[in-house]
Structures are given as C-alpha cells and as structure tokens.
Amino acid sequence: MVSSDGHSNGDAVGSSTVGDISAPQQLFIGGEYAPSSDGGTFPVYNPMTGAKLYDCASATEDDYERAIQSAAVAQKTWSRVGPSAKRMIFLRAAEILEKYMETEAPALMSAEVSGTRFWTKVNTISGVDNLRETASLATQIKGEILPTDKPGTTVLLERQPLGVVLAISPWNAPASLTVRAIATPLICGNTVIVKPSEFSPKNQHLVVRAMIEAGVPKECLHFLPVSAERTPALTEFAVKHPLIRHVNFTGSDRVGRIIAGHAATCLKRCVLELGGKAPVIVLDDANLEDAVEAVAFGSFANAGQICMSTERVLLHESIAESFKKAFLARIESVKAGNHEEDPDVSISGLFTPASTKRVQKLLNDAVSAGAKLLCGDVAASGPRLTIMAPHVLDDVTPSMEIFQRESFGPLVCLTTFKTDEEAIELANNSDYSLSAAVFSKDVMRALEIARQVRAGSCHVNNPSVYLPAGTPNGGIGGSSGYGRFGGMAGVLEFTEIKIISMGPSGVKYPI
C-alpha cells in the first residue's frame, strides 16, 4: 500500500510523514514509489536560509526507461477511457489539490521557493481552475467528416492522442505550472512522464498525488526528479527516446534552445513556453491610477519571477512624470522581507543567491550606461542575500542589456515615447514575445496597438501577468518559444490528426 506522502507503508518513512517536509522524496514509476535504481539522491535546500530540507531520489536512465515503457503500455488503455470518466477524475483531482494547497502547500512553498502567502493562493487558484477547465475539454476533442468526389466514400478526420508525453515543469509556480504541463496531455488520452525542477520536487509532487488519488491510473503518470548534475544527460535521453512522442517545457530560453535542439534531431514536436520581457505601453489618455496599480502588480508579484512579469514600461512623454510620481508612491507600500519572519510581506527572496547577483549586475551595468535609479539601492538582505526591494530604472534605452535581457527579478525599466508608432517599435524591440499590455481610455486605439505588438498575449487595461484558466498561452517565436498550453489550442498541440477513409466495394481501378 502507498501512503499519500509518496512512500510505501513498508518503508522506514511511512504514512505518518504526510506534511513532514524533512521526509525523503521518492520516484513514482509504474504505480509504485521507489528509490532510484542506483540509490542516488540529491539535497533540496531552503533557498533563503541554505538549510537542507530533505533528500530527493535522483532518477537514472534505467528509471526513465522503465517509466517510459510503462507509460507506453498504459496509454493504450487510457486512450480508450470515455470522456465522462476522465472529466470526473479531473474534477475530483481539483477538489483534492485544493485541499493539499490549503494544508501542505503553504509550508512547502515557503520552504522550497520562498513563496509568500499570496503566491500560494495564486498557485491554488490557477492550478485548481486549470484542472476544472481542462475537465471541460473532455467532450471537445472532436473530428470532422470531409466531402469527397469519389462516390460512396466517406473521409473522417479524427483527433488521436500522441502517446507518451515528457513534461518538464519549473519551480517558480510549482503547482500551477505542473498542472498545466500534464492536464491537457492527459485529458487528450496521452500518458505523461513528469520531470520536476530540482528546486521544488515536493510542491510539484502534490499535483501528481492529487491526480493519482482522484483516479488517474497509476501507470499513466510518472514522477521522476533528477539532480542538477544528471539533468543534461537524462533530458537528452528522454527527449530523444523513440517512445516519447511530444515534449513540453516551461523555463529559460537557454534550456529551451537545448531541448529544441535535441527534439530537432528526431523531428519531435514541442511546446516551449520560455522567457519574457513584457512591455506595458501607457498612452497619453490612460487612467494612470489603473496603470500604476497594474504595473506594480505585474512587476513585483513573486519578486518578478514570472515569465509574464512587466519588465519594460513605455510611457508617453506627456504623462511620464505624473506616472513616475504615482508609481514611486505606490511602491512604498510594497513590502520586501523574509516571509518566514513576517508573513505579510509582498516580496520575499529570489530563488538563489546567484539570481540576486545577476539582477544586481544588470542594474549596475544599466546605471553605468546612463540609466537613472529612481527606487532601490541594489542591495540584498536575508541570511543568504536573496531578498531585494523593488527597483525602478528610468531613461532606459534599447541599447542597454537590461532592456533586452530577462531579469527575472524585482525591477522595472521606464522609457518614454512620443507617438503610438514609436511605442510599438519599442515594444517589439526584443527577442521575447510572450506577454504585453496597453493602457488607454480609448479602447479601439489600444486594440489597434495591441494587434501590432509582437506578443502571444497583449492585454488592454490589464496587467501583463494575466491569464484566465483555459487561455492558450505561449510565445510567438524567438526567446519566448512556441506552441500553446490551454484550451482548444492545447488540444491541437497534444493530439494528432488521423485520416480514415471508408470506400464502397466493387470499385475497379485503372491499372
């Protein structure tokens, strides 16, 4: 028997460890929890304090092989499960995950990813809503009947599952993005191998637990954490494995390019949702109070560690000074600090000390190149110097690295423009293409600009960090990747068209 914490009751660590952060985390393969085939583990640390949290099993090539083979066999049965049964499983999973997010997730998210109470709530709402929204897709996976000139012949187009999907999910929104990585592939009849981030295995394991407890057949969903040292080789092995039919990955554009390169060698489809450098255009007629509120949220939620975070604010020159004054006043209420000591802080630590140093370097280089620091002191605090206050840079130009490179930290760059055309040009002066926003009281004017901004989503009078459940999210090339999660667009990604023709008997062919 398997306990809900992911350990067999016969193990030294059993069911009494539910909610015990220090308990080891095992692999989940073929419906069973087990150590890695060679006994390898890696430590998971609290990023803010550096304290060791627990040991996590580190999967091997043999473990991945076993999981992939098991998933391939299970997929033949899972693909035939009816839509109503799948829908009920997903709805139950949403209820179970919601309970986990209320009971276990706050402590796990705090420990593994420095998640504040607000960020746990965001993950709860997003993850649970996405499960419920995906459940509604069960009866929407439809085909077509095509007309044909051949008498007595019918041509059917069916949407069929691909097979085994490799899902590589990140640490920054561990529950929400793990749901996104596995939900649509599963509802489409695929089976899934989950490779979680080495920074947040237990947070991501909550989603797998919820799905299995809700009734997803155990062989259909496998959970294989991997140490940082083993990740490059294991990722290449899994991506190139002939039984892996599709790969989805959310993370940095650097790693996304590596995965895309592996997939290209075997002509394998991918969904890659990568980095962002979201621009927000504030026009001369914008409601400044609304724009300030949206930019503050979009820039500093989760300390800017969101792919859709607002990183560039483009201000019409006529309202630039008014916006800056109001924005700096609003930031005074954004409280940065140690969330473990003060649960009411808005911003807590970045995910590694190295991340803090990278953000500091971007800031210092921009100031050296002529940018003006309006807010923040480029300092860090906390036991491992991972806590940074909000930073605002003015007079940032496209030639500066900070204008072009994703910071993934609590900073935002301000740049002024004179015309709508210049604003669009500035917004599109980036290799990223994930998210954007436009603020204006003239909705039709904003709509016209939104259509010309090169981004997978462009929001009018909404933050750049905005994505309702079921929305097909993704970039449109470059460093933001390609493909879509969510809604019917996700169904198209995780299914294949199958042509079936049915002809009459007695036909004579001219040969």
VMD Tcl script that draws the C-alpha trace (Angstrom):
set ca {
  {0.00 0.00 0.00}
  {1.19 3.54 -0.76}
  {0.75 6.39 1.66}
  {-0.26 9.84 0.50}
  {3.20 11.28 1.05}
  {4.66 9.05 -1.63}
  {6.24 6.27 0.41}
  {5.17 2.67 0.71}
  {3.87 1.88 4.16}
  {6.56 -0.77 4.45}
  {9.30 1.83 4.10}
  {11.18 3.28 7.02}
  {9.33 6.50 6.30}
  {5.61 5.79 6.14}
  {2.21 7.40 6.22}
  {2.97 9.29 9.41}
  {5.20 11.64 7.42}
  {2.38 13.31 5.49}
  {3.19 17.02 5.70}
  {6.70 16.33 7.04}
  {8.96 18.46 4.87}
  {12.07 16.60 6.04}
  {10.86 13.19 4.80}
  {12.72 11.88 1.72}
  {11.00 12.17 -1.67}
  {10.99 9.08 -3.87}
  {10.32 8.43 -7.55}
  {6.87 7.32 -8.72}
  {7.15 4.75 -11.52}
  {4.60 2.24 -12.74}
  {2.27 2.94 -9.85}
  {4.88 2.42 -7.14}
  {7.13 4.66 -5.09}
  {10.77 3.63 -5.07}
  {14.31 4.96 -4.74}
  {16.37 5.49 -7.89}
  {17.83 2.36 -9.43}
  {21.32 3.21 -8.18}
  {20.21 4.71 -4.86}
  {21.27 8.20 -5.94}
  {19.81 11.24 -4.20}
  {20.28 14.99 -4.14}
  {19.60 17.50 -1.35}
  {16.85 20.10 -1.64}
  {17.59 23.34 0.20}
  {15.67 26.30 1.52}
  {16.85 28.99 -0.95}
  {16.64 31.77 1.63}
  {18.46 30.13 4.52}
  {20.51 27.46 2.77}
  {19.24 24.88 5.25}
  {18.79 21.38 3.90}
  {15.12 20.41 3.68}
  {15.24 16.77 2.58}
  {16.87 14.26 0.24}
  {15.20 13.55 -3.09}
  {15.74 10.46 -5.23}
  {17.62 11.21 -8.45}
  {16.34 9.16 -11.38}
  {18.69 7.29 -13.69}
  {18.47 6.36 -17.35}
  {17.18 2.94 -16.30}
  {14.43 4.60 -14.24}
  {13.36 6.72 -17.20}
  {13.41 3.70 -19.48}
  {11.18 1.76 -17.11}
  {8.77 4.67 -16.71}
  {8.54 5.32 -20.45}
  {7.89 1.65 -21.22}
  {5.20 1.50 -18.52}
  {3.57 4.69 -19.78}
  {3.56 3.40 -23.36}
  {1.68 0.25 -22.34}
  {-0.78 2.15 -20.13}
  {-1.52 4.69 -22.86}
  {-3.25 2.05 -25.00}
  {-5.88 1.60 -22.30}
  {-6.08 5.21 -21.08}
  {-6.73 6.46 -24.62}
  {-9.94 4.39 -24.68}
  {-11.35 5.73 -21.41}
  {-14.52 7.69 -22.10}
  {-14.75 11.48 -21.74}
  {-17.20 11.42 -18.83}
  {-14.91 9.20 -16.77}
  {-11.92 11.45 -17.49}
  {-13.93 14.55 -16.64}
  {-14.93 13.14 -13.26}
  {-11.32 12.23 -12.45}
  {-10.19 15.77 -13.21}
  {-12.97 17.34 -11.15}
  {-12.08 15.11 -8.20}
  {-8.41 15.99 -8.65}
  {-9.28 19.69 -8.45}
  {-11.00 19.17 -5.10}
  {-8.11 17.10 -3.74}
  {-5.47 19.55 -4.94}
  {-7.41 22.41 -3.37}
  {-7.20 20.63 -0.01}
  {-3.49 19.96 -0.43}
  {-2.91 23.62 -1.29}
  {-4.66 24.66 1.92}
  {-2.92 22.16 4.20}
  {0.53 21.19 2.88}
  {1.39 23.71 0.15}
  {1.88 26.85 2.29}
  {4.76 25.30 4.24}
  {6.21 23.55 1.18}
  {6.07 26.65 -1.00}
  {7.58 28.76 1.75}
  {10.42 26.30 2.26}
  {11.24 25.30 -1.33}
  {10.68 28.50 -3.35}
  {10.37 31.33 -0.78}
  {6.68 31.55 -1.66}
  {4.60 34.12 0.21}
  {1.02 33.50 1.34}
  {-0.16 35.46 -1.68}
  {1.87 33.30 -4.07}
  {0.48 30.11 -2.55}
  {-3.02 31.49 -3.11}
  {-2.20 32.31 -6.74}
  {-0.94 28.76 -7.32}
  {-4.06 27.35 -5.68}
  {-6.49 29.35 -7.76}
  {-4.61 28.86 -11.02}
  {-3.89 25.16 -10.55}
  {-7.38 24.21 -9.39}
  {-9.12 26.34 -12.02}
  {-6.96 24.84 -14.77}
  {-7.90 21.32 -13.70}
  {-11.60 22.20 -13.81}
  {-11.25 23.99 -17.12}
  {-9.34 21.07 -18.62}
  {-12.06 18.69 -17.42}
  {-14.49 20.59 -19.67}
  {-12.35 19.72 -22.71}
  {-13.10 16.01 -22.39}
  {-16.02 16.15 -24.86}
  {-14.50 18.85 -27.07}
  {-11.83 16.68 -28.71}
  {-13.65 16.37 -31.99}
  {-13.05 15.35 -35.60}
  {-14.61 16.13 -38.97}
  {-16.24 14.44 -41.96}
  {-14.79 15.72 -45.23}
  {-16.59 15.75 -48.58}
  {-15.04 13.71 -51.40}
  {-15.59 13.38 -55.15}
  {-15.33 9.59 -55.02}
  {-18.84 8.15 -54.95}
  {-19.75 6.14 -51.88}
  {-16.62 7.19 -49.99}
  {-16.51 8.87 -46.58}
  {-13.39 10.56 -45.20}
  {-13.10 11.01 -41.45}
  {-10.63 13.21 -39.60}
  {-10.10 12.07 -36.03}
  {-8.03 13.67 -33.29}
  {-5.99 10.97 -31.63}
  {-3.55 11.13 -28.69}
  {0.14 11.18 -29.46}
  {1.35 8.57 -26.94}
  {3.81 9.32 -24.13}
  {4.47 13.00 -23.35}
  {7.52 14.31 -21.48}
  {6.54 17.25 -19.25}
  {9.34 19.37 -17.79}
  {7.91 21.83 -15.28}
  {9.61 24.73 -13.41}
  {9.91 25.81 -9.79}
  {8.54 29.37 -9.84}
  {4.83 28.42 -9.92}
  {5.27 24.78 -8.96}
  {1.66 23.67 -8.55}
  {0.08 25.80 -11.24}
  {2.63 25.05 -13.95}
  {2.80 21.35 -13.14}
  {-0.97 21.17 -13.64}
  {-0.55 22.94 -16.96}
  {2.22 20.58 -18.05}
  {0.20 17.40 -17.51}
  {-3.52 18.23 -17.61}
  {-4.21 18.72 -21.32}
  {-1.93 15.86 -22.42}
  {-3.78 13.52 -20.05}
  {-7.30 14.63 -20.99}
  {-6.36 14.05 -24.64}
  {-5.52 10.40 -23.88}
  {-1.74 10.64 -23.58}
  {0.30 9.36 -20.68}
  {2.87 11.62 -19.02}
  {6.39 11.48 -17.61}
  {6.89 14.44 -15.25}
  {10.39 15.80 -14.70}
  {10.04 18.39 -11.91}
  {12.52 21.11 -11.06}
  {15.27 20.03 -8.70}
  {14.35 23.08 -6.59}
  {10.73 22.10 -5.86}
  {10.02 18.35 -6.12}
  {7.60 18.14 -3.21}
  {5.50 21.09 -4.33}
  {5.16 19.55 -7.78}
  {4.54 16.11 -6.34}
  {1.34 17.44 -4.74}
  {-0.20 17.63 -8.22}
  {0.78 14.07 -9.08}
  {-0.61 12.85 -5.75}
  {-3.91 14.63 -6.40}
  {-4.24 13.14 -9.88}
  {-3.47 9.59 -8.74}
  {-5.76 9.84 -5.73}
  {-8.53 11.14 -8.00}
  {-8.33 8.04 -10.19}
  {-5.77 8.55 -12.96}
  {-4.39 5.01 -13.49}
  {-1.04 4.87 -11.73}
  {0.90 3.71 -14.79}
  {-0.35 6.77 -16.74}
  {1.52 9.37 -14.70}
  {5.16 9.03 -13.60}
  {7.21 11.38 -11.42}
  {10.99 11.35 -11.94}
  {13.06 14.07 -10.25}
  {16.67 14.37 -11.39}
  {19.67 16.07 -9.77}
  {21.20 19.09 -11.47}
  {24.30 17.06 -12.34}
  {22.31 14.34 -14.08}
  {19.78 16.63 -15.76}
  {21.61 17.35 -19.06}
  {22.18 13.68 -19.93}
  {18.78 12.48 -18.68}
  {16.94 15.24 -20.51}
  {18.66 14.39 -23.79}
  {17.92 10.69 -23.25}
  {14.23 11.31 -22.55}
  {13.67 13.87 -25.32}
  {15.27 11.60 -27.92}
  {13.62 8.39 -26.69}
  {11.57 6.90 -29.56}
  {8.53 6.29 -27.34}
  {8.40 9.93 -26.22}
  {6.14 11.47 -28.84}
  {6.00 15.05 -27.57}
  {7.84 17.35 -25.16}
  {6.54 20.33 -23.25}
  {8.84 22.60 -21.31}
  {8.41 25.79 -19.32}
  {11.59 27.57 -18.30}
  {14.50 29.62 -19.54}
  {15.17 30.25 -23.22}
  {18.70 28.89 -22.71}
  {17.41 25.46 -21.73}
  {14.56 25.70 -24.22}
  {17.02 26.00 -27.06}
  {18.85 22.89 -25.86}
  {15.62 20.89 -25.70}
  {14.52 22.15 -29.11}
  {17.89 21.07 -30.50}
  {17.51 17.55 -29.11}
  {13.96 17.33 -30.44}
  {15.04 18.56 -33.87}
  {17.40 15.62 -34.31}
  {14.42 13.28 -34.24}
  {11.82 15.68 -35.71}
  {9.80 15.71 -32.50}
  {7.12 18.25 -31.67}
  {7.46 20.54 -28.65}
  {5.59 23.19 -26.73}
  {8.17 25.60 -25.30}
  {7.00 28.42 -23.05}
  {10.17 30.31 -22.27}
  {11.25 33.74 -21.08}
  {9.66 37.15 -21.29}
  {10.47 40.85 -21.24}
  {6.90 42.10 -21.13}
  {6.35 45.69 -22.24}
  {3.47 47.80 -20.91}
  {2.54 50.80 -23.05}
  {0.93 53.68 -21.15}
  {-0.68 56.09 -23.61}
  {-1.29 59.79 -23.07}
  {-5.00 59.24 -22.27}
  {-4.50 56.28 -19.90}
  {-6.11 56.07 -16.49}
  {-2.86 56.49 -14.56}
  {-4.22 55.07 -11.32}
  {-5.15 51.82 -13.08}
  {-1.86 51.70 -14.98}
  {0.21 52.25 -11.83}
  {-1.65 49.51 -9.97}
  {-1.27 47.03 -12.84}
  {2.43 47.77 -13.37}
  {3.20 47.43 -9.66}
  {1.49 44.04 -9.59}
  {2.94 42.89 -12.91}
  {6.47 43.93 -11.99}
  {6.79 42.75 -8.42}
  {4.45 39.79 -7.89}
  {6.62 36.84 -6.77}
  {9.60 39.24 -6.82}
  {9.35 39.46 -10.61}
  {9.97 35.73 -11.01}
  {7.17 35.18 -13.53}
  {7.69 34.74 -17.27}
  {4.99 37.36 -17.94}
  {6.36 39.90 -15.44}
  {6.28 43.54 -16.52}
  {9.91 44.46 -17.16}
  {9.60 47.44 -19.53}
  {7.16 50.34 -19.08}
  {6.84 52.60 -22.11}
  {5.42 55.99 -21.14}
  {4.03 58.70 -23.38}
  {6.18 61.77 -22.67}
  {3.15 63.89 -21.70}
  {2.24 61.67 -18.72}
  {5.69 60.26 -17.87}
  {6.40 62.47 -14.86}
  {2.90 62.02 -13.41}
  {3.19 58.25 -13.78}
  {6.62 58.12 -12.15}
  {5.46 60.16 -9.15}
  {2.39 57.97 -8.61}
  {4.30 54.76 -9.26}
  {7.06 55.54 -6.74}
  {4.42 56.41 -4.16}
  {2.63 53.11 -4.82}
  {5.86 51.12 -4.43}
  {6.30 52.45 -0.91}
  {3.53 50.04 0.15}
  {5.26 47.02 -1.46}
  {6.93 45.36 1.49}
  {10.04 43.24 0.90}
  {11.43 40.93 3.55}
  {11.72 37.46 5.00}
  {8.29 35.84 4.61}
  {9.17 33.27 7.28}
  {9.57 36.05 9.83}
  {6.82 38.31 8.51}
  {4.02 36.51 6.61}
  {2.58 39.82 5.41}
  {5.49 40.75 3.13}
  {4.71 41.26 -0.56}
  {8.15 40.25 -1.85}
  {10.40 37.59 -0.37}
  {13.66 36.03 -1.52}
  {14.78 35.18 -5.03}
  {15.32 31.52 -5.73}
  {19.13 31.53 -5.44}
  {21.86 33.97 -4.33}
  {23.23 33.73 -7.89}
  {19.93 35.12 -9.19}
  {20.30 38.14 -6.91}
  {23.82 38.78 -8.18}
  {22.65 38.54 -11.79}
  {19.91 41.12 -11.18}
  {22.37 43.40 -9.37}
  {24.78 43.23 -12.29}
  {22.06 44.16 -14.77}
  {21.12 47.15 -12.62}
  {24.69 48.35 -12.12}
  {25.55 47.98 -15.81}
  {22.44 49.98 -16.77}
  {23.34 52.81 -14.38}
  {26.87 52.84 -15.78}
  {25.38 53.12 -19.27}
  {23.29 56.17 -18.31}
  {20.09 54.86 -16.72}
  {18.82 56.59 -13.58}
  {17.94 54.57 -10.47}
  {14.71 56.03 -9.07}
  {13.99 53.40 -6.45}
  {16.06 50.70 -4.74}
  {19.65 50.55 -3.61}
  {20.88 47.43 -5.47}
  {21.43 45.84 -2.06}
  {20.25 42.45 -0.86}
  {19.38 41.16 2.60}
  {18.44 37.97 4.37}
  {20.61 35.06 5.52}
  {21.86 34.33 2.01}
  {21.29 37.78 0.46}
  {18.33 36.72 -1.67}
  {15.87 39.47 -0.67}
  {15.76 42.52 -2.91}
  {13.44 45.51 -2.65}
  {11.65 46.83 -5.75}
  {13.92 48.68 -8.19}
  {12.88 51.22 -10.81}
  {15.21 52.43 -13.57}
  {14.47 55.50 -15.69}
  {15.92 56.62 -19.03}
  {16.49 53.04 -20.18}
  {17.27 52.69 -23.89}
  {17.12 49.69 -26.24}
  {20.91 49.62 -26.48}
  {21.20 48.68 -22.80}
  {21.40 44.99 -21.88}
  {18.69 45.43 -19.26}
  {16.21 46.47 -21.97}
  {16.85 43.26 -23.92}
  {17.60 40.58 -21.32}
  {15.07 38.97 -19.00}
  {15.91 39.91 -15.41}
  {13.55 37.58 -13.50}
  {13.81 39.88 -10.52}
  {12.05 42.81 -8.80}
  {12.94 45.54 -11.25}
  {11.23 47.53 -13.96}
  {12.62 49.81 -16.68}
  {11.00 53.09 -17.77}
  {11.33 54.52 -21.30}
  {9.44 57.42 -22.88}
  {7.96 57.75 -26.38}
  {6.26 60.43 -28.46}
  {3.99 58.58 -30.89}
  {1.99 55.37 -30.98}
  {4.26 54.11 -33.75}
  {7.34 54.69 -31.60}
  {5.70 52.84 -28.70}
  {5.01 49.83 -30.89}
  {8.56 49.88 -32.23}
  {9.98 49.97 -28.69}
  {7.67 47.19 -27.52}
  {8.76 44.99 -30.42}
  {12.46 45.76 -29.95}
  {13.07 42.49 -28.13}
  {13.65 38.84 -28.94}
  {10.94 37.95 -26.40}
  {7.31 37.65 -27.46}
  {5.29 36.27 -24.58}
  {3.14 38.96 -22.97}
  {2.40 42.69 -23.13}
  {-0.20 45.28 -22.14}
  {-1.60 48.64 -23.31}
  {-3.34 51.25 -21.18}
  {-5.71 53.79 -22.73}
  {-9.24 55.11 -22.20}
  {-9.72 54.77 -25.97}
  {-10.26 51.02 -26.21}
  {-10.25 50.93 -30.01}
  {-6.94 52.80 -30.14}
  {-5.48 50.39 -27.58}
  {-6.85 47.43 -29.53}
  {-5.16 48.61 -32.71}
  {-1.85 48.93 -30.87}
  {-2.30 45.55 -29.16}
  {-2.71 43.91 -32.56}
  {0.66 45.30 -33.67}
  {2.64 44.37 -30.56}
  {4.52 41.13 -31.16}
  {3.36 39.04 -28.23}
  {1.42 35.85 -27.67}
  {-0.94 37.84 -25.43}
  {-1.44 41.58 -25.21}
  {-3.83 42.87 -22.56}
  {-5.78 46.13 -22.76}
  {-6.11 47.84 -19.38}
  {-5.00 44.64 -17.61}
  {-1.60 43.63 -16.19}
  {0.89 41.74 -18.34}
  {0.59 38.98 -15.72}
  {-2.93 37.92 -16.62}
  {-4.06 34.55 -17.90}
  {-7.53 33.12 -17.19}
  {-7.80 29.34 -16.91}
  {-8.02 27.66 -20.30}
  {-6.37 30.54 -22.16}
  {-3.91 29.30 -24.80}
  {-0.67 30.73 -23.50}
  {2.67 30.85 -25.25}
  {5.14 32.94 -27.18}
  {5.26 33.53 -30.91}
  {8.88 32.72 -31.53}
  {12.29 33.94 -30.51}
  {13.33 33.64 -26.89}
  {9.74 33.10 -25.71}
  {9.42 29.80 -27.56}
  {6.46 28.41 -29.49}
  {3.33 26.32 -29.12}
  {0.37 26.73 -26.78}
  {-0.86 25.35 -23.50}
  {-4.56 25.58 -22.64}
  {-7.98 25.47 -24.24}
  {-8.59 24.01 -27.67}
  {-5.17 25.26 -28.77}
  {-3.71 22.87 -26.21}
  {-5.83 20.04 -27.61}
  {-4.37 20.72 -31.05}
  {-0.84 20.55 -29.59}
  {-1.33 17.25 -27.76}
  {-3.29 15.33 -30.39}
  {-2.63 14.28 -33.97}
  {-4.96 14.27 -36.96}
  {-5.76 10.77 -38.24}
  {-7.35 10.41 -41.67}
  {-9.66 7.42 -42.11}
  {-11.40 6.83 -45.44}
  {-14.18 4.31 -45.99}
  {-14.93 3.33 -49.58}
  {-17.54 1.21 -51.37}
  {-16.99 -2.33 -52.62}
  {-16.71 -3.38 -56.24}
  {-14.59 -0.45 -57.42}
  {-12.39 -1.12 -60.45}
  {-9.09 0.77 -60.67}
  {-7.34 1.68 -63.96}
  {-4.21 -0.42 -63.63}
}
mol new
graphics top color blue
foreach p $ca { graphics top sphere $p radius 0.5 }
foreach p [lrange $ca 0 end-1] q [lrange $ca 1 end] { graphics top cylinder $p $q radius 0.2 }
display resetview
